Amino acid sequence: MIAEQAVTLSVEAGIALEARIAIPDGAQTGVAMCHPHPLYGGDMENPVVVRAVEVTGELGLATIRFNFRGVGGSTGTHGSGDAERRDLAAAVAHLRAALPADSTLIAAGYSFGAMVAAHVAAAGEAAALALIAPPLGLDGYRRLPELPATMPLFVGVGASDEYCPPAAIEELRAHRPHAQITVVPGANHFFFGTLYPLGAALADWLRATVATLRAGQARRAGGAG
């Protein structure tokens, strides 16, 4: 993985976020990664976030991770999810500007960050969505926002996740039958000791998804001619 560079994201008046970005030579796809809940110690150095960025970079994809407002060196205060969607939108815009004009963007997140990513993807800011341990068993997070039917979707969850129980995963399977849902044996919500199988599943999905997105671009370009 190439070295990340420190950048500052300007979101709105008084809100500037610290971030890390990596743009490999020739990258045409980027992944914007969100961290877990700021009020429970979540930040961009979380081991799950770091592992997701590592496997993404190893595939030659561009990455950006950042601290939500009020976390680490980012200014502002926690915004209960709504404001954090603007934070992610700023990260996506920054990554998009650093890539070629025809590049594709993937939103990704862990736990609270997964729900932020889902809402930003539902708003049309990303072509695909990767969710790690979305807390679908908690009040206020029990359903994902309505996503485009054809949007590629990855869900990685621990078999013993305290906040995303099997019933929530089965409901998600029924609602999104084409999603890749990976249940990691022996893992809880925090993936202690199971980061590598989680990363391998994410990498497999990214390879297939990037190929699908690029093939779609080629078909559209051919039709435009």
N, C-alpha and C positions, 0 to 999 in steps of 0.2 A: 504494500500500500504506500502511495506517495505521501510525503509529509503534508500535514494540514497547515494552513496559514490562518493566523488570527485576523478576523475582520469585525467591524462594527456595523450592525444593522440599524438603520433609522426607520422607526415604525410610524411615529407621529410625534407631535410636540412633546418634548420631555421624556420620550421613551427611546432609549438606545440599547440594543442587545449585544452582548458579547457572543461571538460565534467562531467556529472553526470550519474552514472550507478546503476541499481538495479537488483539483480539476486535473485528472490524468490527460496526457496527450491523446487527442482524438476522441475524447469522451463526447457522446451524443445523448446520453441519458443521465439524469441526476436524481438523487434521492435526498429529500429533506427529512431529517429525523428528529422527533420530539421526545423529550424526557418525561419521566413520571411526575406525580403531583408535587408541586413546589412546597406545599405546606407540610409535607411528610418527608422532606429531605431529598426530593428529586432534583437532579441537575444533569447537565450534559456529560458529566463524568461517570454517570451510573454505569456499572459493568455491562448491563444488557444493551444500553445505548452504544457503548464503545464497541462491543462485539458486533452489533448490527452494522456499524459504520466500517469496521474492519473487513467484514466479508463483502460488503458492497464495494469497497475500494479495491479489494483483491480481484474483482471481476472487471476492473477498468472503468467503473462508473464514478461519476462525480458525486461528492457528498457535501452536505452541510449539516452541522448540528449546532445547537445554540442554547443559551439559557433563557427561559421565559422571563418576562418582566419581573423584577424584584428578586431574582435569583443570581447569586454570585455578583459579577460586575455589571449585570443588566439593571438599568434604572427602572423606576416605577414600582407598583405594588401588584400583588396577585389580583387577577380579574375574574376569578370563578369560572374560567373556561371561555367566555365570550371574548374577552380581550386577548386571550392567548391565541385565538384563531387569527387575529390580526398579526400577532407575532409570527406565526407560521407562514401566513400569506407574504409577509415581508421577506422571510427566509427563502420561500419559493421564488419570489420575484428576483432576489439577488442572485440565486443560483441560475435561474433562467437567463439573466443578463450576461452571465459568465460563460454561457454555452452557445453553440451555433443556433441560428434562428429556428431551425427545424427540429431542435432537440425535444425530448419528452421528459416530463417530470413525474416522479413517484413520491407520494406523501407516505410517511411512515411514523409510527409512534408506539411507545410502550406505556401500558396502563392508562393513566389520565391522558398522556400524550397520544395514545391511540385514538381516543375519542375526539381530541382536537383535530388530529389528522383526518379522521372520517368526515368531520363537518367541512373542513377545507376542501377535501376531495369532492364531496357532494355539491359544493358550490362551483365546481368546474375548474379548480386550480391545479388539478393533477390528472394524469391519464391512468394511474393505477394506485392501489392502496395496500400497504402492508401494516397489519395490526398485530402487535405482540401483547398478549394478556389483556385484552380489552376488559374492563371491569363490569361485564354485563350482568353480574349478580347483585350489583349495588343500586339502590334507589337513585334515580336521576340519570342512570347510564344503561338502563335495561335494553334499549334498542338502539341500533345504529341509525343514523339519518338515512333517508332514501338515496341510494346510489344508482347511477346509470346501470341498466341491466347488463351491459357488456363490459363494465369496468373490471379488469383483473383484480382479484382480491386474495390476499394471503392472510391467514389467521394462525398464529402460533401460540399455543396455550399449554400450560402444564397440566398433567393428568390429575394433580391434586391442588389445582389453583383455588385458593380460598375465595377469590372474588369473581371467578368466571366458572361456575359449576357446570357439570355435564349437561344439565337440562338447558342451560343457556346456549351451549354449543350445539345441541341438537336442534334447538329452535332456529339458530343461525343457519345450520345446514339446510333446513327445510326452506328457509327464506332465500338463501343464496346457494342453490345446489351446485353451481359451477365454481364456487370458491375453493381454494386449496386450504383446507383446515388441517393443521398438523398438531396432534396431541403428543407432547413430549413425555414419555414414561419417566416416573420418578421426580418430576418437576413440580414445584409449587409456583406461586405467583412471582417469586423472585429468582427462579432458575438457578439456585445454588447448586453448583456441580454439574449443571446440564446446559451450560452456555454453548458448548460445541455442537451438540445435536440440534439445538435451536438454530444456531448459525448455519449449519449445513442445510437445514430445511429452507431457510430464508434464501440462501444462495441458489438452491435448485429452482425455487420459484422465480427469482430474479432473472436467471438465465433464460428460462422459458418465456417469461413475460417480456423481457427486452426483445427477444427474437420475434415475438408476436407483434409487439408495437412497431418494430422496424419493418416487418412484412406489410403491416397495414399502411405505413407511410409510403412504402414502395408502390403498393397498389394504387393509392390515391394519386401519387405523382404520375404514374403511368396513365391513369384515366384522365388526368388534367392535360396530358399531351395530346 
